[in-house]
């Protein structure tokens, strides 16, 4: 599969995505995940989206991903923390405190 000049070959998708992250090509990672079927609704996809949005300082988008992850995997406390952290960075400190 070719996406905006990025080749996503079967069996190499994870490696390609992580290389893009290593190269700080967060917008490309977001585009790939959002345009790759159901990937944006999976635990892995949401986690990567949250990370990329956060690194791009798009804190509200990151918070949305981490909120979904908190509901999807409630036993993973780190997602609730990342959710609160993203809210705080977005200037929503009251909401962040409520989350914790």
mmCIF file as gemmi writes it, N, C-alpha and C atoms, coordinates in Angstrom:
data_model
loop_
_atom_site.group_PDB
_atom_site.id
_atom_site.type_symbol
_atom_site.label_atom_id
_atom_site.label_alt_id
_atom_site.label_comp_id
_atom_site.label_asym_id
_atom_site.label_entity_id
_atom_site.label_seq_id
_atom_site.pdbx_PDB_ins_code
_atom_site.Cartn_x
_atom_site.Cartn_y
_atom_site.Cartn_z
_atom_site.occupancy
_atom_site.B_iso_or_equiv
_atom_site.pdbx_formal_charge
_atom_site.auth_seq_id
_atom_site.auth_asym_id
_atom_site.pdbx_PDB_model_num
ATOM 1 N N . UNK Axp A 1 ? 0.842 -1.168 0 1 0 ? 1 A 1
ATOM 2 C CA . UNK Axp A 1 ? 0 0 0 1 0 ? 1 A 1
ATOM 3 C C . UNK Axp A 1 ? 0.894 1.241 0 1 0 ? 1 A 1
ATOM 4 N N . UNK Axp A 2 ? 0.578 2.201 -0.825 1 0 ? 2 A 1
ATOM 5 C CA . UNK Axp A 2 ? 1.329 3.446 -0.926 1 0 ? 2 A 1
ATOM 6 C C . UNK Axp A 2 ? 0.475 4.566 -0.371 1 0 ? 2 A 1
ATOM 7 N N . UNK Axp A 3 ? 1.049 5.328 0.541 1 0 ? 3 A 1
ATOM 8 C CA . UNK Axp A 3 ? 0.317 6.449 1.127 1 0 ? 3 A 1
ATOM 9 C C . UNK Axp A 3 ? 1.227 7.661 1.135 1 0 ? 3 A 1
ATOM 10 N N . UNK Axp A 4 ? 0.907 8.657 0.319 1 0 ? 4 A 1
ATOM 11 C CA . UNK Axp A 4 ? 1.649 9.912 0.24 1 0 ? 4 A 1
ATOM 12 C C . UNK Axp A 4 ? 3.165 9.672 0.186 1 0 ? 4 A 1
ATOM 13 N N . UNK Axp A 5 ? 3.577 8.81 -0.698 1 0 ? 5 A 1
ATOM 14 C CA . UNK Axp A 5 ? 5.004 8.539 -0.869 1 0 ? 5 A 1
ATOM 15 C C . UNK Axp A 5 ? 5.577 7.56 0.13 1 0 ? 5 A 1
ATOM 16 N N . UNK Axp A 6 ? 4.773 7.096 1.07 1 0 ? 6 A 1
ATOM 17 C CA . UNK Axp A 6 ? 5.224 6.13 2.075 1 0 ? 6 A 1
ATOM 18 C C . UNK Axp A 6 ? 4.687 4.766 1.682 1 0 ? 6 A 1
ATOM 19 N N . UNK Axp A 7 ? 5.58 3.817 1.517 1 0 ? 7 A 1
ATOM 20 C CA . UNK Axp A 7 ? 5.177 2.471 1.138 1 0 ? 7 A 1
ATOM 21 C C . UNK Axp A 7 ? 4.946 1.652 2.403 1 0 ? 7 A 1
ATOM 22 N N . UNK Axp A 8 ? 3.711 1.173 2.562 1 0 ? 8 A 1
ATOM 23 C CA . UNK Axp A 8 ? 3.368 0.311 3.687 1 0 ? 8 A 1
ATOM 24 C C . UNK Axp A 8 ? 3.206 -1.102 3.154 1 0 ? 8 A 1
ATOM 25 N N . UNK Axp A 9 ? 4.286 -1.872 3.256 1 0 ? 9 A 1
ATOM 26 C CA . UNK Axp A 9 ? 4.265 -3.247 2.756 1 0 ? 9 A 1
ATOM 27 C C . UNK Axp A 9 ? 3.815 -4.205 3.839 1 0 ? 9 A 1
ATOM 28 N N . UNK Axp A 10 ? 3.016 -5.156 3.423 1 0 ? 10 A 1
ATOM 29 C CA . UNK Axp A 10 ? 2.548 -6.211 4.326 1 0 ? 10 A 1
ATOM 30 C C . UNK Axp A 10 ? 3.748 -6.829 5.037 1 0 ? 10 A 1
ATOM 31 N N . UNK Axp A 11 ? 3.656 -6.932 6.338 1 0 ? 11 A 1
ATOM 32 C CA . UNK Axp A 11 ? 4.738 -7.503 7.124 1 0 ? 11 A 1
ATOM 33 C C . UNK Axp A 11 ? 5.789 -6.492 7.56 1 0 ? 11 A 1
ATOM 34 N N . UNK Axp A 12 ? 5.703 -5.256 7.05 1 0 ? 12 A 1
ATOM 35 C CA . UNK Axp A 12 ? 6.688 -4.227 7.397 1 0 ? 12 A 1
ATOM 36 C C . UNK Axp A 12 ? 6.029 -2.94 7.89 1 0 ? 12 A 1
ATOM 37 N N . UNK Axp A 13 ? 4.736 -2.992 8.113 1 0 ? 13 A 1
ATOM 38 C CA . UNK Axp A 13 ? 3.996 -1.782 8.487 1 0 ? 13 A 1
ATOM 39 C C . UNK Axp A 13 ? 4.485 -1.242 9.827 1 0 ? 13 A 1
ATOM 40 N N . UNK Axp A 14 ? 4.628 -2.11 10.813 1 0 ? 14 A 1
ATOM 41 C CA . UNK Axp A 14 ? 5.067 -1.675 12.137 1 0 ? 14 A 1
ATOM 42 C C . UNK Axp A 14 ? 6.445 -1.041 12.062 1 0 ? 14 A 1
ATOM 43 N N . UNK Axp A 15 ? 7.349 -1.665 11.363 1 0 ? 15 A 1
ATOM 44 C CA . UNK Axp A 15 ? 8.709 -1.136 11.225 1 0 ? 15 A 1
ATOM 45 C C . UNK Axp A 15 ? 8.677 0.239 10.552 1 0 ? 15 A 1
ATOM 46 N N . UNK Axp A 16 ? 7.879 0.364 9.508 1 0 ? 16 A 1
ATOM 47 C CA . UNK Axp A 16 ? 7.775 1.639 8.791 1 0 ? 16 A 1
ATOM 48 C C . UNK Axp A 16 ? 7.236 2.735 9.713 1 0 ? 16 A 1
ATOM 49 N N . UNK Axp A 17 ? 6.182 2.431 10.452 1 0 ? 17 A 1
ATOM 50 C CA . UNK Axp A 17 ? 5.582 3.409 11.367 1 0 ? 17 A 1
ATOM 51 C C . UNK Axp A 17 ? 6.599 3.839 12.425 1 0 ? 17 A 1
ATOM 52 N N . UNK Axp A 18 ? 7.301 2.876 13.017 1 0 ? 18 A 1
ATOM 53 C CA . UNK Axp A 18 ? 8.267 3.225 14.061 1 0 ? 18 A 1
ATOM 54 C C . UNK Axp A 18 ? 9.473 3.97 13.501 1 0 ? 18 A 1
ATOM 55 N N . UNK Axp A 19 ? 9.849 3.703 12.272 1 0 ? 19 A 1
ATOM 56 C CA . UNK Axp A 19 ? 10.917 4.488 11.645 1 0 ? 19 A 1
ATOM 57 C C . UNK Axp A 19 ? 10.467 5.924 11.404 1 0 ? 19 A 1
ATOM 58 N N . UNK Axp A 20 ? 9.21 6.108 11.018 1 0 ? 20 A 1
ATOM 59 C CA . UNK Axp A 20 ? 8.677 7.459 10.856 1 0 ? 20 A 1
ATOM 60 C C . UNK Axp A 20 ? 8.686 8.207 12.19 1 0 ? 20 A 1
ATOM 61 N N . UNK Axp A 21 ? 8.327 7.51 13.259 1 0 ? 21 A 1
ATOM 62 C CA . UNK Axp A 21 ? 8.358 8.129 14.585 1 0 ? 21 A 1
ATOM 63 C C . UNK Axp A 21 ? 9.791 8.487 14.959 1 0 ? 21 A 1
ATOM 64 N N . UNK Axp A 22 ? 10.714 7.578 14.714 1 0 ? 22 A 1
ATOM 65 C CA . UNK Axp A 22 ? 12.129 7.84 15.007 1 0 ? 22 A 1
ATOM 66 C C . UNK Axp A 22 ? 12.614 9.076 14.267 1 0 ? 22 A 1
ATOM 67 N N . UNK Axp A 23 ? 12.127 9.262 13.045 1 0 ? 23 A 1
ATOM 68 C CA . UNK Axp A 23 ? 12.511 10.413 12.221 1 0 ? 23 A 1
ATOM 69 C C . UNK Axp A 23 ? 11.659 11.659 12.526 1 0 ? 23 A 1
ATOM 70 N N . UNK Axp A 24 ? 10.811 11.555 13.551 1 0 ? 24 A 1
ATOM 71 C CA . UNK Axp A 24 ? 9.941 12.657 13.985 1 0 ? 24 A 1
ATOM 72 C C . UNK Axp A 24 ? 8.98 13.115 12.896 1 0 ? 24 A 1
ATOM 73 N N . UNK Axp A 25 ? 8.528 12.177 12.104 1 0 ? 25 A 1
ATOM 74 C CA . UNK Axp A 25 ? 7.558 12.46 11.042 1 0 ? 25 A 1
ATOM 75 C C . UNK Axp A 25 ? 6.152 12.125 11.549 1 0 ? 25 A 1
ATOM 76 N N . UNK Axp A 26 ? 5.767 12.818 12.597 1 0 ? 26 A 1
ATOM 77 C CA . UNK Axp A 26 ? 4.53 12.518 13.297 1 0 ? 26 A 1
ATOM 78 C C . UNK Axp A 26 ? 3.291 12.733 12.438 1 0 ? 26 A 1
ATOM 79 N N . UNK Axp A 27 ? 3.291 13.762 11.624 1 0 ? 27 A 1
ATOM 80 C CA . UNK Axp A 27 ? 2.135 14.005 10.741 1 0 ? 27 A 1
ATOM 81 C C . UNK Axp A 27 ? 1.949 12.833 9.78 1 0 ? 27 A 1
ATOM 82 N N . UNK Axp A 28 ? 3.057 12.294 9.267 1 0 ? 28 A 1
ATOM 83 C CA . UNK Axp A 28 ? 2.968 11.143 8.366 1 0 ? 28 A 1
ATOM 84 C C . UNK Axp A 28 ? 2.408 9.917 9.079 1 0 ? 28 A 1
ATOM 85 N N . UNK Axp A 29 ? 2.817 9.724 10.336 1 0 ? 29 A 1
ATOM 86 C CA . UNK Axp A 29 ? 2.295 8.592 11.11 1 0 ? 29 A 1
ATOM 87 C C . UNK Axp A 29 ? 0.79 8.755 11.3 1 0 ? 29 A 1
ATOM 88 N N . UNK Axp A 30 ? 0.37 9.946 11.674 1 0 ? 30 A 1
ATOM 89 C CA . UNK Axp A 30 ? -1.059 10.21 11.878 1 0 ? 30 A 1
ATOM 90 C C . UNK Axp A 30 ? -1.834 9.935 10.593 1 0 ? 30 A 1
ATOM 91 N N . UNK Axp A 31 ? -1.338 10.45 9.473 1 0 ? 31 A 1
ATOM 92 C CA . UNK Axp A 31 ? -2.014 10.225 8.194 1 0 ? 31 A 1
ATOM 93 C C . UNK Axp A 31 ? -2.111 8.742 7.867 1 0 ? 31 A 1
ATOM 94 N N . UNK Axp A 32 ? -1.025 8.015 8.067 1 0 ? 32 A 1
ATOM 95 C CA . UNK Axp A 32 ? -1.025 6.574 7.763 1 0 ? 32 A 1
ATOM 96 C C . UNK Axp A 32 ? -2.054 5.842 8.618 1 0 ? 32 A 1
ATOM 97 N N . UNK Axp A 33 ? -2.06 6.119 9.908 1 0 ? 33 A 1
ATOM 98 C CA . UNK Axp A 33 ? -2.974 5.413 10.81 1 0 ? 33 A 1
ATOM 99 C C . UNK Axp A 33 ? -4.427 5.769 10.501 1 0 ? 33 A 1
ATOM 100 N N . UNK Axp A 34 ? -4.698 7.045 10.291 1 0 ? 34 A 1
ATOM 101 C CA . UNK Axp A 34 ? -6.077 7.462 10.019 1 0 ? 34 A 1
ATOM 102 C C . UNK Axp A 34 ? -6.594 6.924 8.692 1 0 ? 34 A 1
ATOM 103 N N . UNK Axp A 35 ? -5.689 6.673 7.758 1 0 ? 35 A 1
ATOM 104 C CA . UNK Axp A 35 ? -6.101 6.181 6.446 1 0 ? 35 A 1
ATOM 105 C C . UNK Axp A 35 ? -5.889 4.679 6.269 1 0 ? 35 A 1
ATOM 106 N N . UNK Axp A 36 ? -5.613 3.985 7.357 1 0 ? 36 A 1
ATOM 107 C CA . UNK Axp A 36 ? -5.322 2.559 7.277 1 0 ? 36 A 1
ATOM 108 C C . UNK Axp A 36 ? -6.446 1.747 7.914 1 0 ? 36 A 1
ATOM 109 N N . UNK Axp A 37 ? -7.629 1.895 7.384 1 0 ? 37 A 1
ATOM 110 C CA . UNK Axp A 37 ? -8.77 1.108 7.835 1 0 ? 37 A 1
ATOM 111 C C . UNK Axp A 37 ? -9.131 1.363 9.282 1 0 ? 37 A 1
ATOM 112 N N . UNK Axp A 38 ? -9.247 0.303 10.043 1 0 ? 38 A 1
ATOM 113 C CA . UNK Axp A 38 ? -9.682 0.373 11.432 1 0 ? 38 A 1
ATOM 114 C C . UNK Axp A 38 ? -8.541 0.649 12.4 1 0 ? 38 A 1
ATOM 115 N N . UNK Axp A 39 ? -7.353 0.9 11.924 1 0 ? 39 A 1
ATOM 116 C CA . UNK Axp A 39 ? -6.187 1.077 12.79 1 0 ? 39 A 1
ATOM 117 C C . UNK Axp A 39 ? -6.39 2.172 13.827 1 0 ? 39 A 1
ATOM 118 N N . UNK Axp A 40 ? -7.131 3.213 13.47 1 0 ? 40 A 1
ATOM 119 C CA . UNK Axp A 40 ? -7.297 4.34 14.388 1 0 ? 40 A 1
ATOM 120 C C . UNK Axp A 40 ? -8.226 4.031 15.558 1 0 ? 40 A 1
ATOM 121 N N . UNK Axp A 41 ? -8.852 2.863 15.559 1 0 ? 41 A 1
ATOM 122 C CA . UNK Axp A 41 ? -9.732 2.498 16.665 1 0 ? 41 A 1
ATOM 123 C C . UNK Axp A 41 ? -9.165 1.366 17.514 1 0 ? 41 A 1
ATOM 124 N N . UNK Axp A 42 ? -7.977 0.892 17.172 1 0 ? 42 A 1
ATOM 125 C CA . UNK Axp A 42 ? -7.357 -0.178 17.944 1 0 ? 42 A 1
ATOM 126 C C . UNK Axp A 42 ? -6.505 0.402 19.056 1 0 ? 42 A 1
ATOM 127 N N . UNK Axp A 43 ? -6.166 -0.421 20.012 1 0 ? 43 A 1
ATOM 128 C CA . UNK Axp A 43 ? -5.309 0.018 21.111 1 0 ? 43 A 1
ATOM 129 C C . UNK Axp A 43 ? -3.972 0.544 20.58 1 0 ? 43 A 1
ATOM 130 N N . UNK Axp A 44 ? -3.355 -0.204 19.696 1 0 ? 44 A 1
ATOM 131 C CA . UNK Axp A 44 ? -2.063 0.214 19.144 1 0 ? 44 A 1
ATOM 132 C C . UNK Axp A 44 ? -2.188 1.51 18.36 1 0 ? 44 A 1
ATOM 133 N N . UNK Axp A 45 ? -3.216 1.592 17.528 1 0 ? 45 A 1
ATOM 134 C CA . UNK Axp A 45 ? -3.411 2.784 16.713 1 0 ? 45 A 1
ATOM 135 C C . UNK Axp A 45 ? -3.673 4.017 17.546 1 0 ? 45 A 1
ATOM 136 N N . UNK Axp A 46 ? -4.55 3.895 18.54 1 0 ? 46 A 1
ATOM 137 C CA . UNK Axp A 46 ? -4.858 5.033 19.408 1 0 ? 46 A 1
ATOM 138 C C . UNK Axp A 46 ? -3.64 5.46 20.212 1 0 ? 46 A 1
ATOM 139 N N . UNK Axp A 47 ? -2.861 4.493 20.663 1 0 ? 47 A 1
ATOM 140 C CA . UNK Axp A 47 ? -1.655 4.803 21.429 1 0 ? 47 A 1
ATOM 141 C C . UNK Axp A 47 ? -0.647 5.578 20.58 1 0 ? 47 A 1
ATOM 142 N N . UNK Axp A 48 ? -0.451 5.133 19.35 1 0 ? 48 A 1
ATOM 143 C CA . UNK Axp A 48 ? 0.468 5.834 18.452 1 0 ? 48 A 1
ATOM 144 C C . UNK Axp A 48 ? -0.063 7.212 18.077 1 0 ? 48 A 1
ATOM 145 N N . UNK Axp A 49 ? -1.353 7.31 17.839 1 0 ? 49 A 1
ATOM 146 C CA . UNK Axp A 49 ? -1.947 8.614 17.534 1 0 ? 49 A 1
ATOM 147 C C . UNK Axp A 49 ? -1.772 9.572 18.708 1 0 ? 49 A 1
ATOM 148 N N . UNK Axp A 50 ? -2.044 9.084 19.916 1 0 ? 50 A 1
ATOM 149 C CA . UNK Axp A 50 ? -1.887 9.916 21.103 1 0 ? 50 A 1
ATOM 150 C C . UNK Axp A 50 ? -0.468 10.439 21.245 1 0 ? 50 A 1
ATOM 151 N N . UNK Axp A 51 ? 0.488 9.547 21.05 1 0 ? 51 A 1
ATOM 152 C CA . UNK Axp A 51 ? 1.899 9.935 21.126 1 0 ? 51 A 1
ATOM 153 C C . UNK Axp A 51 ? 2.238 11.004 20.091 1 0 ? 51 A 1
ATOM 154 N N . UNK Axp A 52 ? 1.831 10.782 18.868 1 0 ? 52 A 1
ATOM 155 C CA . UNK Axp A 52 ? 2.157 11.721 17.789 1 0 ? 52 A 1
ATOM 156 C C . UNK Axp A 52 ? 1.487 13.072 17.984 1 0 ? 52 A 1
ATOM 157 N N . UNK Axp A 53 ? 0.211 13.051 18.355 1 0 ? 53 A 1
ATOM 158 C CA . UNK Axp A 53 ? -0.475 14.313 18.622 1 0 ? 53 A 1
ATOM 159 C C . UNK Axp A 53 ? 0.218 15.06 19.766 1 0 ? 53 A 1
ATOM 160 N N . UNK Axp A 54 ? 0.589 14.343 20.805 1 0 ? 54 A 1
ATOM 161 C CA . UNK Axp A 54 ? 1.241 14.974 21.945 1 0 ? 54 A 1
ATOM 162 C C . UNK Axp A 54 ? 2.566 15.609 21.519 1 0 ? 54 A 1
ATOM 163 N N . UNK Axp A 55 ? 3.351 14.876 20.756 1 0 ? 55 A 1
ATOM 164 C CA . UNK Axp A 55 ? 4.65 15.402 20.308 1 0 ? 55 A 1
ATOM 165 C C . UNK Axp A 55 ? 4.487 16.618 19.397 1 0 ? 55 A 1
ATOM 166 N N . UNK Axp A 56 ? 3.37 16.686 18.688 1 0 ? 56 A 1
ATOM 167 C CA . UNK Axp A 56 ? 3.081 17.843 17.825 1 0 ? 56 A 1
ATOM 168 C C . UNK Axp A 56 ? 2.409 18.977 18.602 1 0 ? 56 A 1
ATOM 169 N N . UNK Axp A 57 ? 2.273 18.79 19.894 1 0 ? 57 A 1
ATOM 170 C CA . UNK Axp A 57 ? 1.619 19.744 20.789 1 0 ? 57 A 1
ATOM 171 C C . UNK Axp A 57 ? 0.153 19.967 20.43 1 0 ? 57 A 1
ATOM 172 N N . UNK Axp A 58 ? -0.467 18.931 19.906 1 0 ? 58 A 1
ATOM 173 C CA . UNK Axp A 58 ? -1.908 18.943 19.646 1 0 ? 58 A 1
ATOM 174 C C . UNK Axp A 58 ? -2.556 18.191 20.813 1 0 ? 58 A 1
ATOM 175 N N . UNK Axp A 59 ? -2.566 18.877 21.954 1 0 ? 59 A 1
ATOM 176 C CA . UNK Axp A 59 ? -2.909 18.215 23.21 1 0 ? 59 A 1
ATOM 177 C C . UNK Axp A 59 ? -4.364 17.778 23.31 1 0 ? 59 A 1
ATOM 178 N N . UNK Axp A 60 ? -5.279 18.524 22.723 1 0 ? 60 A 1
ATOM 179 C CA . UNK Axp A 60 ? -6.68 18.108 22.784 1 0 ? 60 A 1
ATOM 180 C C . UNK Axp A 60 ? -6.906 16.829 21.982 1 0 ? 60 A 1
ATOM 181 N N . UNK Axp A 61 ? -6.251 16.711 20.823 1 0 ? 61 A 1
ATOM 182 C CA . UNK Axp A 61 ? -6.352 15.49 20.028 1 0 ? 61 A 1
ATOM 183 C C . UNK Axp A 61 ? -5.718 14.315 20.778 1 0 ? 61 A 1
ATOM 184 N N . UNK Axp A 62 ? -4.58 14.576 21.417 1 0 ? 62 A 1
ATOM 185 C CA . UNK Axp A 62 ? -3.929 13.535 22.217 1 0 ? 62 A 1
ATOM 186 C C . UNK Axp A 62 ? -4.844 13.102 23.35 1 0 ? 62 A 1
ATOM 187 N N . UNK Axp A 63 ? -5.457 14.077 24.02 1 0 ? 63 A 1
ATOM 188 C CA . UNK Axp A 63 ? -6.372 13.765 25.123 1 0 ? 63 A 1
ATOM 189 C C . UNK Axp A 63 ? -7.52 12.888 24.652 1 0 ? 63 A 1
ATOM 190 N N . UNK Axp A 64 ? -8.037 13.166 23.473 1 0 ? 64 A 1
ATOM 191 C CA . UNK Axp A 64 ? -9.127 12.36 22.927 1 0 ? 64 A 1
ATOM 192 C C . UNK Axp A 64 ? -8.698 10.905 22.741 1 0 ? 64 A 1
ATOM 193 N N . UNK Axp A 65 ? -7.5 10.72 22.213 1 0 ? 65 A 1
ATOM 194 C CA . UNK Axp A 65 ? -6.988 9.353 22.021 1 0 ? 65 A 1
ATOM 195 C C . UNK Axp A 65 ? -6.832 8.639 23.359 1 0 ? 65 A 1
ATOM 196 N N . UNK Axp A 66 ? -6.24 9.325 24.331 1 0 ? 66 A 1
ATOM 197 C CA . UNK Axp A 66 ? -6.008 8.701 25.635 1 0 ? 66 A 1
ATOM 198 C C . UNK Axp A 66 ? -7.303 8.48 26.409 1 0 ? 66 A 1
ATOM 199 N N . UNK Axp A 67 ? -8.296 9.33 26.176 1 0 ? 67 A 1
ATOM 200 C CA . UNK Axp A 67 ? -9.605 9.105 26.794 1 0 ? 67 A 1
ATOM 201 C C . UNK Axp A 67 ? -10.223 7.816 26.24 1 0 ? 67 A 1
ATOM 202 N N . UNK Axp A 68 ? -10.134 7.641 24.927 1 0 ? 68 A 1
ATOM 203 C CA . UNK Axp A 68 ? -10.648 6.414 24.317 1 0 ? 68 A 1
ATOM 204 C C . UNK Axp A 68 ? -9.896 5.191 24.835 1 0 ? 68 A 1
ATOM 205 N N . UNK Axp A 69 ? -8.576 5.308 24.962 1 0 ? 69 A 1
ATOM 206 C CA . UNK Axp A 69 ? -7.776 4.199 25.472 1 0 ? 69 A 1
ATOM 207 C C . UNK Axp A 69 ? -8.137 3.869 26.914 1 0 ? 69 A 1
ATOM 208 N N . UNK Axp A 70 ? -8.42 4.901 27.72 1 0 ? 70 A 1
ATOM 209 C CA . UNK Axp A 70 ? -8.821 4.679 29.118 1 0 ? 70 A 1
ATOM 210 C C . UNK Axp A 70 ? -10.096 3.864 29.196 1 0 ? 70 A 1
ATOM 211 N N . UNK Axp A 71 ? -11 4.104 28.268 1 0 ? 71 A 1
ATOM 212 C CA . UNK Axp A 71 ? -12.233 3.324 28.226 1 0 ? 71 A 1
ATOM 213 C C . UNK Axp A 71 ? -12.03 1.942 27.647 1 0 ? 71 A 1
ATOM 214 N N . UNK Axp A 72 ? -11.137 1.84 26.672 1 0 ? 72 A 1
ATOM 215 C CA . UNK Axp A 72 ? -10.87 0.57 25.999 1 0 ? 72 A 1
ATOM 216 C C . UNK Axp A 72 ? -10.1 -0.404 26.891 1 0 ? 72 A 1
ATOM 217 N N . UNK Axp A 73 ? -9.149 0.137 27.661 1 0 ? 73 A 1
ATOM 218 C CA . UNK Axp A 73 ? -8.297 -0.693 28.524 1 0 ? 73 A 1
ATOM 219 C C . UNK Axp A 73 ? -8.26 -0.044 29.915 1 0 ? 73 A 1
ATOM 220 N N . UNK Axp A 74 ? -9.355 -0.145 30.673 1 0 ? 74 A 1
ATOM 221 C CA . UNK Axp A 74 ? -9.445 0.569 31.95 1 0 ? 74 A 1
ATOM 222 C C . UNK Axp A 74 ? -8.407 0.149 32.997 1 0 ? 74 A 1
ATOM 223 N N . UNK Axp A 75 ? -7.861 -1.044 32.887 1 0 ? 75 A 1
ATOM 224 C CA . UNK Axp A 75 ? -6.866 -1.503 33.871 1 0 ? 75 A 1
ATOM 225 C C . UNK Axp A 75 ? -5.488 -0.883 33.649 1 0 ? 75 A 1
ATOM 226 N N . UNK Axp A 76 ? -5.259 -0.315 32.464 1 0 ? 76 A 1
ATOM 227 C CA . UNK Axp A 76 ? -3.98 0.341 32.165 1 0 ? 76 A 1
ATOM 228 C C . UNK Axp A 76 ? -4.026 1.775 32.677 1 0 ? 76 A 1
ATOM 229 N N . UNK Axp A 77 ? -3.485 1.997 33.851 1 0 ? 77 A 1
ATOM 230 C CA . UNK Axp A 77 ? -3.53 3.307 34.502 1 0 ? 77 A 1
ATOM 231 C C . UNK Axp A 77 ? -2.747 4.372 33.737 1 0 ? 77 A 1
ATOM 232 N N . UNK Axp A 78 ? -1.754 3.952 32.957 1 0 ? 78 A 1
ATOM 233 C CA . UNK Axp A 78 ? -0.93 4.93 32.245 1 0 ? 78 A 1
ATOM 234 C C . UNK Axp A 78 ? -1.751 5.745 31.257 1 0 ? 78 A 1
ATOM 235 N N . UNK Axp A 79 ? -2.787 5.137 30.666 1 0 ? 79 A 1
ATOM 236 C CA . UNK Axp A 79 ? -3.598 5.875 29.702 1 0 ? 79 A 1
ATOM 237 C C . UNK Axp A 79 ? -4.393 6.984 30.386 1 0 ? 79 A 1
ATOM 238 N N . UNK Axp A 80 ? -4.867 6.731 31.586 1 0 ? 80 A 1
ATOM 239 C CA . UNK Axp A 80 ? -5.58 7.76 32.344 1 0 ? 80 A 1
ATOM 240 C C . UNK Axp A 80 ? -4.608 8.897 32.705 1 0 ? 80 A 1
ATOM 241 N N . UNK Axp A 81 ? -3.38 8.53 33.062 1 0 ? 81 A 1
ATOM 242 C CA . UNK Axp A 81 ? -2.363 9.546 33.362 1 0 ? 81 A 1
ATOM 243 C C . UNK Axp A 81 ? -2.052 10.375 32.117 1 0 ? 81 A 1
ATOM 244 N N . UNK Axp A 82 ? -1.853 9.705 30.973 1 0 ? 82 A 1
ATOM 245 C CA . UNK Axp A 82 ? -1.566 10.424 29.725 1 0 ? 82 A 1
ATOM 246 C C . UNK Axp A 82 ? -2.747 11.319 29.324 1 0 ? 82 A 1
ATOM 247 N N . UNK Axp A 83 ? -3.955 10.841 29.587 1 0 ? 83 A 1
ATOM 248 C CA . UNK Axp A 83 ? -5.159 11.624 29.326 1 0 ? 83 A 1
ATOM 249 C C . UNK Axp A 83 ? -5.116 12.918 30.155 1 0 ? 83 A 1
ATOM 250 N N . UNK Axp A 84 ? -4.867 12.768 31.448 1 0 ? 84 A 1
ATOM 251 C CA . UNK Axp A 84 ? -4.8 13.933 32.333 1 0 ? 84 A 1
ATOM 252 C C . UNK Axp A 84 ? -3.656 14.861 31.932 1 0 ? 84 A 1
ATOM 253 N N . UNK Axp A 85 ? -2.522 14.303 31.606 1 0 ? 85 A 1
ATOM 254 C CA . UNK Axp A 85 ? -1.36 15.099 31.2 1 0 ? 85 A 1
ATOM 255 C C . UNK Axp A 85 ? -1.67 15.915 29.942 1 0 ? 85 A 1
ATOM 256 N N . UNK Axp A 86 ? -2.346 15.29 28.993 1 0 ? 86 A 1
ATOM 257 C CA . UNK Axp A 86 ? -2.712 15.982 27.752 1 0 ? 86 A 1
ATOM 258 C C . UNK Axp A 86 ? -3.712 17.107 28.026 1 0 ? 86 A 1
ATOM 259 N N . UNK Axp A 87 ? -4.683 16.83 28.888 1 0 ? 87 A 1
ATOM 260 C CA . UNK Axp A 87 ? -5.647 17.861 29.261 1 0 ? 87 A 1
ATOM 261 C C . UNK Axp A 87 ? -4.941 19.043 29.921 1 0 ? 87 A 1
ATOM 262 N N . UNK Axp A 88 ? -4.02 18.745 30.813 1 0 ? 88 A 1
ATOM 263 C CA . UNK Axp A 88 ? -3.275 19.804 31.499 1 0 ? 88 A 1
ATOM 264 C C . UNK Axp A 88 ? -2.491 20.65 30.5 1 0 ? 88 A 1
ATOM 265 N N . UNK Axp A 89 ? -1.82 19.992 29.565 1 0 ? 89 A 1
ATOM 266 C CA . UNK Axp A 89 ? -1.041 20.719 28.561 1 0 ? 89 A 1
ATOM 267 C C . UNK Axp A 89 ? -1.944 21.554 27.652 1 0 ? 89 A 1
ATOM 268 N N . UNK Axp A 90 ? -3.186 21.119 27.493 1 0 ? 90 A 1
ATOM 269 C CA . UNK Axp A 90 ? -4.152 21.859 26.669 1 0 ? 90 A 1
ATOM 270 C C . UNK Axp A 90 ? -4.753 23.039 27.437 1 0 ? 90 A 1
ATOM 271 N N . UNK Axp A 91 ? -4.328 23.21 28.694 1 0 ? 91 A 1
ATOM 272 C CA . UNK Axp A 91 ? -4.83 24.303 29.486 1 0 ? 91 A 1
ATOM 273 C C . UNK Axp A 91 ? -6.114 23.971 30.224 1 0 ? 91 A 1
ATOM 274 N N . UNK Axp A 92 ? -6.433 22.694 30.298 1 0 ? 92 A 1
ATOM 275 C CA . UNK Axp A 92 ? -7.661 22.25 30.956 1 0 ? 92 A 1
ATOM 276 C C . UNK Axp A 92 ? -7.314 21.587 32.286 1 0 ? 92 A 1
ATOM 277 N N . UNK Axp A 93 ? -6.716 22.369 33.195 1 0 ? 93 A 1
ATOM 278 C CA . UNK Axp A 93 ? -6.21 21.801 34.452 1 0 ? 93 A 1
ATOM 279 C C . UNK Axp A 93 ? -7.315 21.258 35.357 1 0 ? 93 A 1
ATOM 280 N N . UNK Axp A 94 ? -8.466 21.902 35.37 1 0 ? 94 A 1
ATOM 281 C CA . UNK Axp A 94 ? -9.573 21.401 36.201 1 0 ? 94 A 1
ATOM 282 C C . UNK Axp A 94 ? -10.017 20.019 35.732 1 0 ? 94 A 1
ATOM 283 N N . UNK Axp A 95 ? -10.169 19.865 34.416 1 0 ? 95 A 1
ATOM 284 C CA . UNK Axp A 95 ? -10.541 18.571 33.842 1 0 ? 95 A 1
ATOM 285 C C . UNK Axp A 95 ? -9.452 17.533 34.101 1 0 ? 95 A 1
ATOM 286 N N . UNK Axp A 96 ? -8.196 17.959 34.012 1 0 ? 96 A 1
ATOM 287 C CA . UNK Axp A 96 ? -7.084 17.043 34.265 1 0 ? 96 A 1
ATOM 288 C C . UNK Axp A 96 ? -7.133 16.517 35.691 1 0 ? 96 A 1
ATOM 289 N N . UNK Axp A 97 ? -7.383 17.387 36.646 1 0 ? 97 A 1
ATOM 290 C CA . UNK Axp A 97 ? -7.469 16.962 38.057 1 0 ? 97 A 1
ATOM 291 C C . UNK Axp A 97 ? -8.646 16.015 38.279 1 0 ? 97 A 1
ATOM 292 N N . UNK Axp A 98 ? -9.769 16.286 37.621 1 0 ? 98 A 1
ATOM 293 C CA . UNK Axp A 98 ? -10.931 15.404 37.75 1 0 ? 98 A 1
ATOM 294 C C . UNK Axp A 98 ? -10.621 14.008 37.219 1 0 ? 98 A 1
ATOM 295 N N . UNK Axp A 99 ? -9.816 13.968 36.148 1 0 ? 99 A 1
ATOM 296 C CA . UNK Axp A 99 ? -9.455 12.686 35.536 1 0 ? 99 A 1
ATOM 297 C C . UNK Axp A 99 ? -8.634 11.825 36.486 1 0 ? 99 A 1
ATOM 298 N N . UNK Axp A 100 ? -7.753 12.482 37.232 1 0 ? 100 A 1
ATOM 299 C CA . UNK Axp A 100 ? -6.899 11.749 38.163 1 0 ? 100 A 1
ATOM 300 C C . UNK Axp A 100 ? -7.648 11.429 39.428 1 0 ? 100 A 1
